[in-house]
């Protein structure tokens, strides 16, 4: 019997809230297309656009950072984006895949 992990279950729930047609998904894709690769930098851009809350943890990281990473990870699963680097727990670097 296959069991889902908590992360898989949470990921499925979050991506249902942000399907490819959602404003957040579309905005993240546009940021990737414009060369923004840092998940943290994407959060800051999305906060400025009013798509994310400016609420922050005591570390000053946006509280919506995990949601942005979940959308990006879903793009990785869809083979549209690749995860290039995980900078410890501080940031993640992504890039659009280039198709020939």
Helices and strands as residue ranges (DSSP letters): H 6-17, H 23-33, H 39-48, H 65-77, E 81-87, E 91-96
